[in-house]
């Protein structure tokens, strides 16, 4: 489930920044979750890439870094694939939760920046 800010109005941007901040607080810092060993390196890189964009967005008061919207757009299919992969086994529940959170943050930032 993706959380969405109010569709219109002057508080939309602020609501998005708050929602991303809440999700980020639940995501970082934390240990990297259990994921399939064969996919760990790719998923760790994806996590690091999206986390850098989120951290910059929050650090800039809700303004994405240069090129970050493109990076997040490019990461969406990979995030969706990660959620699908991790959702196949209860063993990776924490990983599924973490990557759903990353996907939601990316979607929120993209919606805010578009």
N, C-alpha and C positions, 0 to 999 in steps of 0.2 A: 504494500500500500504506500502510495506516494502522498506526502503532505503537500498541500498547495496553499500559497498565500492568498489573501483576498484578490479577486480578479481585477478590480479597479480601485481607484481612490488614491489619495495622497499617502496613505499608510502602507501601500503594497510593498514598496521597497524595504521599509523598516521591518515589516512583518517577515519578509523573506530573510533578511539579515538575522533577525532573532531566531527564526526556525533553523537556519543553517548553524548558528552558534550553539543552539541546544543539541542538535545532532552531532556537531563536532565535539562538544563536551563529553558525549557518550562514546565517542570514537577514539579520541586522542587524549592523553597518551595511554596506550594499552598494548599488551603484547600482541604480536601477530597471531591470528587464530589458526587453529588446525585446519589445514587444507590438504588435498591430495598431493603427495610428495612430487609427482611428475609435473604438477602445475604450480608448485610453490614459488619458483623464481619469477614466472610470468605474473602471478597474482601479487607478489610482493612489489614488483615494479609498477603494476597498475595502481596498487594502493598508494605507493609513494608519489606517483604522478598526480593522481587526483587529490591526495592530501596536500601537496604543494600548492595546487590551485585554490583549494578551500582555505588554506592557511593565509595565503596572500589576499584573497577576497575579504576575509574577516579582518586581517591586519590593516587593510586599506579602507575599512569602514563600509564594506559592501561594494567596492569597486574591483572588478577583476584585473589581474595583472595583464600586461601586454601579451597577446596571443593565447591567453588562458581559455577564452570562450571556444576557440578553435580546438584546443587540446581537449577540453571537456567534451565537445561534440564528437571528436574522434574516439574518445574513450567510451562513449555510451554503448556501442555494440559489444565491446569487451566486458563492460560492467554487466550488461544484460546476460551475456554468455556465462560470466562467472556466477551470477545468481542462479542461473539454470543448472550449472554444473554442481554447485554446492548444495542445491536443493534436492539433489538426487539421493542424498544419504543423510540420515539423522546424525551420523558421526561428525558432520561438518556444520552443525547448527550455529556455532559461534561465528564461523566463517561466513555462513549465509547471512546472518544478522549484520555483520560488519560490511559486507559488500552491498547489501540492500541499502544500508545507511549511506554508503559512498554514492550509490546510484541516485538516491533521493537528493543528496546534497548537490550532485552534478546537475540534476534536472532543475532544481530550484534556482541555482546560479544561472543556468542557461535561460530559464524563463525570465529571470530578473534582468538579465543583460540583453535580452533580445528586443 
